[in-house]
Amino acid sequence: MTELQWRKSSYSEAAGNACVEIAAVGPLIAIRDSKDPLHLPSTAVGRAAWTKFTEALGHPLPPR
């Protein structure tokens, strides 16, 4: 897997101990726990599913 450009949630705790990071990977959005950044993503979802999820929360899709 190539180096991904991870983005930390804007709702993350200041110390970075309780947050989720995401990265766009072609048609997928990879999701991981920032407490364990050396491991591969915990899961990945399609862009359509991510868009529905973020729209429900009132947040836009991350740029590619």
Secondary structure, DSSP 8 states (H G I E B T S, - for coil): ------EE-TT--TTSSS-EEEEEETTEEEEEETTSTTS--SEEEEHHHHHHHHHHHT------
